[in-house]
Amino acid sequence: MNKSLLDNPKNVRFEDLLNICRQLFGEPRIRGSHHIFKTPWQGEPFINLQRDGKIAKPYQVRDVKRALEKLEAKHGK
């Protein structure tokens, strides 16, 4: 996975972010335009991506980055 992709939250394609989340958390539950991922913890960060064009919303990229950091800390990477 290309973690450096998440370093610029204003320039991440939605499809790329969606693929990262699928690798980390499996397939999402989809409600309308929302892609909701189940995480192995309760509480934040929640991963709920909403398509709004080709580029992901910066706050969604930051949430995924926080989730990735939480996963790495949990698994000692």
C-alpha positions, 0 to 999 in steps of 0.5 A: 500500500502506498502510505505516502499517497495519504500525505497530501489530503487535498489530492487523493483520488476517491477510488484510491482511498476506497481501495486502501480502505478495502485492503485494510478493512474489507468490503464496505456497507454501502448506503446511497453514496456512503461507503461505511467500513467496519473497523476492529475498534469502537469509536473514532476514527470512523471510516465513512467515505462519501463520493463527491466527484473524483477527489476524496474529501480531505477530512476523509483522507485524514481519518483514513490516515489516523485509522492506518496509524491506529492499526500499525500501533495495535500491530506494532509495525 
